[in-house]
Amino acid sequence: MFTEAGKALVIIGIVAVIAGVFLMVFQKTGVPGFMRWFGNLPLDIKISRDDFRFYFPIGTSIVLSVILSFLLYLINKIIR
């Protein structure tokens, strides 16, 4: 039981490291065209005033939830 949980944690850690490197590289070089949608979906709420900014990324959260759910489903199928 613990070996399966350990494998899952290692895989999640590797994915997190890859995602972190991916984000750091694109912060330095600029966001490529295929990533411009991130944070700019129709359900993302942005309110900007003179001294106030509010951002609530509902659409981006939904898309990331679907992607992560699919990845975890695949990882679960591979492990078992």
Sequence and secondary structure as in RCSB ss.txt:
>XXXX:A:sequence
MFTEAGKALVIIGIVAVIAGVFLMVFQKTGVPGFMRWFGNLPLDIKISRDDFRFYFPIGTSIVLSVILSFLLYLI
NKIIR
>XXXX:A:secstr
 HHHHHHHHHHHHHHHHHHHHHHHHHHHH   GGGTTTT STTEEEEE SS EEEEEHHHHHHHHHHHHHHHHHH
HHHH 
